[in-house]
Amino acid sequence: MAHQRFKHSGDLGDIIFSLPAIRALGGGVLYLDPNGGQHSPLVNWAAKTSTKLLLHLDPESDQGIPVTELPGKTRTNLNAASIESLRPLLLRQDYIVDVQPWQGETVEHDLDQFRQHNRFNNLSDSHLAAFGLPLTERDRAWITVDEPITIDGRPIVIARSPRYHGNFGFWESILPLIKDRCVYVGYPQEHEYFVYTFGHRVMHFPTPDITTLARVIAGSRQFIGNVGLPHALAEAMKKDLINEIYRVNPTAMFQRSGAQYV
């Protein structure tokens, strides 16, 4: 029996948010584009336009002169290394038969179509809408994790990547309350930047691969973080969480019990 074939070119969080749609469609083989959709019109459509940057010489005036034009981004951050890191976790899901780098294979479901349905507050809804699926498919957990990792005395997992910030004051106020009861997950450089930014030394727990990251989040009582892969994993498991909203483009908000947004 031939399995359905799916393709995705998005960032890692986008792929996690696409999984309810894959599950609802019956699952199958997932192809991930190591070129980040560089040659897909669904990804690089922004390259056809540009944003003009104006230099305002007089703050009292609306007049400005064009300095440069910024080209649209032509690909995502997905690459061969990130695909290999994500693959073991995806293969643990009973609706994923296989995960392979995409090399031009024909697929039944191009998940990059979610970019044409970005009117929703979360990316799972965008993926579901792209295929006419009920949005309720994302209301139950869509990732299962074996061997959760629990850190004694530290039930809270936190993460804050350098991208997508929206509420400095929240972190400034909450860290004194949780710094001795949490662990930070993310790259060492991100941890150093986090400590430098907020002035509180928090324990860093190394996660050398995405499966380990998922296991640490699975073993936690609560996740706190901004938009990114760790938050996507926490939402996929329906963990209690607090999410720092990226107000410029809020695409990770799920209105459910146990999820708070700041």
Helices and strands as residue ranges (DSSP letters): E 4-8, H 12-24, E 28-32, G 44-48, E 50-55, E 65-71, H 80-91, E 96-101, E 109-110, G 111-116, H 123-130, G 135-138, E 156-159, H 168-178, E 182-184, H 188-198, E 203-204, H 210-218, E 222-226, H 229-236, E 241-244, E 259-261
